[in-house]
Amino acid sequence: MNRLSGKKVVITGAASGIGRAAATLMVAEGAQVLIADLDQDAAEKAAADIDGSGSGGRAIGMAVDVMNEEAVAAMIDRAVTEFGGIDVLLNHVGGSNPRKDLDLLRLDLDEWDRTLALNARSTVVASQLALPHMIAAGGGSIINTVSVGGLTGDTLQCAYGAAKAAVIRLTQYIATQYGKQGIRCNAVAPGAIMTPALRDNVPADVIADIRRHNALDMIGDPEDIGWAMVYLASDESRYMSGQTLVLDGGLTAQSPIAASRRVLLDR
Ligand SMILES: NC(=O)c1ccc[n+]([C@@H]2O[C@H](COP(=O)([O-])OP(=O)(O)OC[C@H]3O[C@@H](n4cnc5c(N)ncnc54)[C@H](O)[C@@H]3O)[C@@H](O)[C@H]2O)c1
């Protein structure tokens, strides 16, 4: 109920999916949250829908394109003006176009550049702008959304995987370079999560195949990631920095042949 009382939070890409779940849970834990999203109407609607009564938390919505440095600067300024500072920055926007981000020989180079900018450069820019405020206040927590795609190779989406891997390493560098000034930086790596994007873009048989490969017999919900973000935003995680928290139903914990072994053992 009050794990984040008084915390001032900025979340990019928070009008939908995991980011919205994180914003909802954080407000319920007493945080003030700036929902920054490309889609202004959706950001404002999400902020209006999130109920802070009872927790003392609140949400405000704002249009921001994380690819635009001036817009990101305006986002940080708005949080500082509206909340009086920033304790938590959640760099959540990311992704790639699966029709252009293919295997290396078929990779569209413009999509490579766009994907690195959307996932990694945007995280650098927002962190550069938020850090001085956090350091002046004595500390803060930066949380970067990555993916299991940044931990291993895969058949497609090599730009996405490389960009998320860059953010995983960037997370360690931020933790290293500003830890003495009270800054913690951690990443959250979801496996497949049942968001509108997954439901609308990934065929049901592919989702079933991911579930078959997970150790747990389920596909996660946005809140499964949102709760980890609440933890990383809170002082409960005060001794954790530079880490990547993997929430993937056990997918990457297993031997790569575990799923086929299960089939063989069932025979
Ligand atoms: N959903 C999954 O299965 C999954 C798995 C692993 C990692 N992730 C990561 O989670 C993040 C987003 O996932 P989600 O499921 O919450 O997605 P989502 O599609 O539900 O929401 C993404 C939000 O980001 C906003 N957005 C897109 N481009 C933007 C930009 N340039 N500037 C500002 N806002 C922008 C969209 O308007 C949307 O509201 C990404 O970093 C993605 O790589 C998701």
The ligand as an SDF file (V2000), in Angstrom:
LIG
                    3D

 44 48  0  0  0  0  0  0  0  0999 V2000
    5.3350   -7.7280  -24.0940 N   0  0  0  0  0  0  0  0  0  0  0  0
    6.3240   -8.6080  -24.0970 C   0  0  0  0  0  0  0  0  0  0  0  0
    6.1310   -9.8160  -24.2740 O   0  0  0  0  0  0  0  0  0  0  0  0
    7.7410   -8.1160  -23.8510 C   0  0  0  0  0  0  0  0  0  0  0  0
    8.7500   -9.0830  -23.6610 C   0  0  0  0  0  0  0  0  0  0  0  0
   10.0500   -8.6560  -23.4480 C   0  0  0  0  0  0  0  0  0  0  0  0
   10.3330   -7.2980  -23.4110 C   0  0  0  0  0  0  0  0  0  0  0  0
    9.3400   -6.3880  -23.6010 N   0  0  0  0  0  0  0  0  0  0  0  0
    9.7060   -4.9660  -23.5850 C   0  0  0  0  0  0  0  0  0  0  0  0
    8.7110   -4.2030  -22.9250 O   0  0  0  0  0  0  0  0  0  0  0  0
    8.6560   -2.8960  -23.5240 C   0  0  0  0  0  0  0  0  0  0  0  0
    7.2710   -2.5700  -24.0760 C   0  0  0  0  0  0  0  0  0  0  0  0
    6.4860   -3.6250  -23.9830 O   0  0  0  0  0  0  0  0  0  0  0  0
    4.9160   -3.5710  -23.6710 P   0  0  0  0  0  0  0  0  0  0  0  0
    4.5110   -4.9780  -23.7170 O   0  0  0  0  0  0  0  0  0  0  0  0
    4.6240   -2.7570  -22.4870 O   0  0  0  0  0  0  0  0  0  0  0  0
    4.4330   -2.8290  -25.0310 O   0  0  0  0  0  0  0  0  0  0  0  0
    3.1090   -2.1310  -25.4760 P   0  0  0  0  0  0  0  0  0  0  0  0
    3.1200   -2.1860  -26.9620 O   0  0  0  0  0  0  0  0  0  0  0  0
    1.9000   -2.6460  -24.7360 O   0  0  0  0  0  0  0  0  0  0  0  0
    3.3330   -0.6050  -24.9970 O   0  0  0  0  0  0  0  0  0  0  0  0
    4.3560    0.1620  -25.5180 C   0  0  0  0  0  0  0  0  0  0  0  0
    3.9970    1.6400  -25.3170 C   0  0  0  0  0  0  0  0  0  0  0  0
    5.1200    2.3960  -25.7630 O   0  0  0  0  0  0  0  0  0  0  0  0
    4.6410    3.5110  -26.4920 C   0  0  0  0  0  0  0  0  0  0  0  0
    5.6990    3.9430  -27.4110 N   0  0  0  0  0  0  0  0  0  0  0  0
    6.1000    3.3550  -28.5560 C   0  0  0  0  0  0  0  0  0  0  0  0
    7.0810    4.0790  -29.1380 N   0  0  0  0  0  0  0  0  0  0  0  0
    7.2880    5.1670  -28.3500 C   0  0  0  0  0  0  0  0  0  0  0  0
    8.1620    6.2830  -28.4140 C   0  0  0  0  0  0  0  0  0  0  0  0
    9.0080    6.4440  -29.4520 N   0  0  0  0  0  0  0  0  0  0  0  0
    8.1300    7.2030  -27.4120 N   0  0  0  0  0  0  0  0  0  0  0  0
    7.2610    7.0610  -26.3690 C   0  0  0  0  0  0  0  0  0  0  0  0
    6.3940    6.0100  -26.2590 N   0  0  0  0  0  0  0  0  0  0  0  0
    6.4180    5.0720  -27.2370 C   0  0  0  0  0  0  0  0  0  0  0  0
    3.3920    2.9960  -27.2060 C   0  0  0  0  0  0  0  0  0  0  0  0
    2.5400    4.0700  -27.5910 O   0  0  0  0  0  0  0  0  0  0  0  0
    2.7860    2.0770  -26.1450 C   0  0  0  0  0  0  0  0  0  0  0  0
    1.8610    2.7680  -25.3220 O   0  0  0  0  0  0  0  0  0  0  0  0
    9.6940   -2.8750  -24.6210 C   0  0  0  0  0  0  0  0  0  0  0  0
   10.9080   -2.3680  -24.1140 O   0  0  0  0  0  0  0  0  0  0  0  0
    9.8120   -4.3450  -24.9660 C   0  0  0  0  0  0  0  0  0  0  0  0
   11.0300   -4.6400  -25.5920 O   0  0  0  0  0  0  0  0  0  0  0  0
    8.0530   -6.7690  -23.8320 C   0  0  0  0  0  0  0  0  0  0  0  0
  1  2  1  0
  2  3  2  0
  2  4  1  0
  4  5  1  0
  4 44  2  0
  5  6  2  0
  6  7  1  0
  7  8  2  0
  8  9  1  0
  8 44  1  0
  9 10  1  0
  9 42  1  0
 10 11  1  0
 11 12  1  0
 11 40  1  0
 12 13  1  0
 13 14  1  0
 14 15  2  0
 14 16  1  0
 14 17  1  0
 17 18  1  0
 18 19  2  0
 18 20  1  0
 18 21  1  0
 21 22  1  0
 22 23  1  0
 23 24  1  0
 23 38  1  0
 24 25  1  0
 25 26  1  0
 25 36  1  0
 26 27  1  0
 26 35  1  0
 27 28  2  0
 28 29  1  0
 29 30  1  0
 29 35  2  0
 30 31  1  0
 30 32  2  0
 32 33  1  0
 33 34  2  0
 34 35  1  0
 36 37  1  0
 36 38  1  0
 38 39  1  0
 40 41  1  0
 40 42  1  0
 42 43  1  0
M  CHG  2   8   1  16  -1
M  END
$$$$
